[in-house]
C-alpha cells in the first residue's frame, strides 16, 4: 500500500514558524499580532455550491461520490472534481460552478453580489446554513437537472477560529470582529462573523467582490481586531 501524500504547509504557517524562530534567536518577545497561537490566513472564497448526496446523485448518477480536486485549508474540506451549471432567472447561466465537499445536509449556493446581478438574482446576505426565504435555482449536471427551492445566498464574511484562537482574541462563537487589510488598496471590513469550533484552523473567508476591492495578494498584511 502506498503512503498517503500530504500537502505542503500553507505559506502563512511557514512564515509564522520562521517569525517565531527569528524572535527566539534574538531573545525578543513577539509583537501581539505575531504572538498569536496560529497564523492568520485570509482567503477569497469564489462562488461555489454545497450539495446533499441526493443532489449529487441526481446530477451525476446513482451512487456517485465526489472526487477530490484540491484539499482546502480547513481539515477535511475539499474542492471537488465535479462542477455544475447554474441556471438563474431569465435563463442566464454560470457554467463550471465548483462543488465543495464533503456532502452536506442542505443545498446552498454562495455567490458574490456581482455574480447575482449578472444572473438576475436578488440574493440576501446570510450566514452559511441560513437559507429560509432565499431564492432557488436550477442546477444541471451530466446526468440531469436538480431544482433547488431555496439556498442561493451571498455568504456573510466570517472567520474560522479554534478554541485557542478564540481565547487569544477574546471572542466567542457568534461574535463579530474587524479585519484590517493593508496594501495600496487597504481597507477595513467590519461585522466579520466568528465561527468557533475545535476542528477549525484560523482562517478568514471573504468573497470575490471584497477580495477585488482590496486587491488581496498572498503577501498582503492582514490583522484581526475585536
C-alpha positions in Angstrom: 0.0 0.0 0.0 1.4 3.4 -1.0 1.8 6.1 1.7 -0.6 9.0 1.6 0.7 12.1 0.0 0.5 15.1 2.3 0.1 18.6 1.0 2.9 21.0 2.0 2.3 23.5 4.8 0.4 26.7 3.9 2.7 29.7 3.3 1.2 31.5 6.3 2.2 28.6 8.6 5.8 28.6 7.3 6.0 32.4 7.8 4.6 32.1 11.3 7.2 29.4 12.3 10.1 31.4 10.8 8.9 34.6 12.6 8.8 32.7 15.9 12.3 31.2 15.3 13.9 34.6 14.4 12.4 36.4 17.5 13.5 33.4 19.7 17.1 33.6 18.4 17.1 37.4 19.0 15.8 36.9 22.6 12.9 39.2 21.9 9.2 38.9 22.6 7.0 38.7 19.6 4.6 41.6 18.9 1.0 40.7 19.7 0.0 40.1 16.1 2.9 37.8 15.6 2.5 36.0 19.0 -1.0 34.7 18.2 -1.1 30.9 18.7 -1.8 30.2 15.0 -1.0 32.1 11.7 -3.9 34.2 10.3 -4.9 33.0 6.8 -7.2 35.2 4.7 -8.7 33.6 1.6 -11.1 34.7 -1.1 -14.0 32.3 -1.4 -15.1 32.2 -5.0 -18.6 31.3 -6.0 -19.3 27.6 -5.2 -22.0 25.3 -4.0 -22.6 22.7 -1.2 -24.8 19.8 -2.1 -26.5 16.9 -0.4 -25.7 13.3 -1.5 -29.2 13.2 -3.1 -28.5 16.2 -5.2 -25.1 14.8 -6.3 -26.8 11.6 -7.4 -29.5 13.5 -9.3 -26.8 15.5 -11.2 -24.1 12.8 -11.7 -25.9 9.5 -11.4 -26.9 7.0 -8.7 -24.2 6.2 -6.1 -21.8 8.9 -7.4 -19.2 10.1 -4.9 -17.5 13.4 -5.1 -13.8 13.3 -6.1 -11.1 15.5 -4.6 -9.7 18.1 -6.9 -7.9 20.1 -4.2 -7.8 20.0 -0.4 -8.8 23.3 1.2 -7.2 24.9 4.3 -9.8 23.6 6.7 -9.3 19.9 7.6 -11.4 17.5 5.6 -12.8 20.2 3.2 -12.1 20.0 -0.5 -12.8 21.5 -3.9 -14.4 18.6 -5.8 -13.5 17.5 -9.3 -17.2 17.9 -10.2 -18.8 21.1 -11.2 -22.4 22.1 -12.3 -24.1 24.6 -14.4 -26.3 27.1 -12.5 -29.4 28.3 -14.4 -30.6 31.6 -13.0 -33.5 34.0 -13.7 -34.2 34.8 -17.4 -32.2 31.6 -18.3 -28.8 33.2 -17.6 -26.2 30.7 -16.6 -22.9 30.2 -14.8 -21.1 27.1 -16.0 -18.4 25.2 -14.1 -19.7 26.1 -10.7 -17.4 24.2 -8.4 -18.9 21.9 -5.7 -17.2 21.9 -2.3 -17.1 18.6 -0.4 -17.9 16.6 1.5 -21.7 16.5 1.0 -23.8 18.4 3.5 -27.3 18.1 4.9 -28.6 21.0 2.8 -28.1 22.5 -0.6 -26.6 26.0 -0.8 -25.0 28.2 -3.4 -22.7 31.1 -2.5 -22.3 34.0 -4.9 -20.9 37.4 -4.8 -23.3 40.3 -5.5 -21.6 40.8 -8.9 -22.4 37.2 -9.8 -26.0 37.7 -8.6 -26.5 40.8 -10.7 -25.2 39.1 -13.8 -27.6 36.2 -13.3 -30.6 38.4 -12.4 -30.8 37.2 -8.8 -31.8 39.3 -5.8 -29.9 37.5 -3.1 -29.7 38.2 0.7 -26.6 38.4 2.8 -26.7 35.4 5.1 -24.5 33.2 7.4 -23.9 29.8 5.9 -26.8 27.5 6.5 -29.4 30.2 6.9 -31.4 29.7 3.7 -35.0 30.2 4.8 -36.7 32.6 2.5 -33.8 32.7 0.0 -34.3 32.3 -3.8 -33.8 28.9 -5.5 -32.5 27.9 -8.9 -32.0 25.0 -11.3 -28.7 23.1 -11.5 -27.6 21.0 -14.5 -25.1 18.1 -14.4 -24.2 15.3 -16.8 -27.0 13.1 -15.5 -29.8 15.6 -15.4 -31.3 18.6 -13.6 -31.8 19.3 -9.9 -34.2 22.1 -8.8 -33.3 23.9 -5.6 -36.3 25.6 -4.0 -34.1 27.8 -1.9 -30.5 28.3 -0.9 -28.9 31.0 -3.1 -27.1 33.5 -0.9 -24.2 35.9 -0.5 -22.3 34.4 2.4 -21.6 36.8 5.3 -17.8 37.3 5.6 -16.6 35.2 8.5 -13.6 34.0 10.4 -13.0 30.4 11.5 -11.3 30.1 14.9 -10.3 27.2 17.1 -10.9 27.5 20.9 -7.3 28.6 21.4 -7.7 31.4 18.8 -11.0 32.5 20.3 -9.4 32.7 23.7 -6.5 34.7 22.3 -8.7 37.3 20.6 -11.3 37.3 23.4 -14.3 36.3 21.3 -16.9 33.5 21.2 -19.0 31.8 18.6 -21.4 34.3 17.1 -19.4 37.4 18.0 -18.2 39.9 15.3 -14.7 41.1 14.5 -12.9 43.5 12.2 -10.3 42.8 9.6 -7.7 45.4 8.6 -6.2 44.8 5.2 -3.1 46.6 4.2 -1.6 47.5 0.8 -2.3 50.3 -1.7 -6.0 49.4 -1.7 -6.2 48.7 2.0 -9.5 48.8 3.8 -11.2 47.6 7.0 -14.0 45.1 6.9 -16.4 45.2 9.9 -19.0 42.7 11.1 -16.9 39.6 10.5 -18.9 36.7 12.0 -16.9 34.5 14.3 -17.4 30.7 13.9 -15.6 28.8 16.6 -15.1 25.0 16.6 -12.4 22.7 17.9 -11.9 21.4 14.3 -11.2 24.9 12.8 -7.9 26.5 11.8 -7.7 30.3 12.0 -8.9 31.5 8.6 -10.9 34.4 7.2 -13.3 34.0 4.2 -14.2 37.0 2.1 -15.9 36.8 -1.3 -14.5 37.9 -4.7 -16.1 41.4 -4.6 -14.4 42.0 -1.2 -11.1 40.5 -2.4 -11.0 42.5 -5.6 -11.9 45.8 -3.7 -8.7 45.5 -1.6 -6.6 43.7 -4.3 -5.8 40.9 -1.8 -2.5 39.2 -2.5 -0.6 36.4 -0.8 1.7 38.9 0.9 -0.9 41.5 1.8 -0.8 42.3 5.5 -4.0 41.5 7.5 -4.9 42.0 11.1 -7.9 40.8 13.1 -9.4 43.1 15.8 -12.2 42.5 18.3 
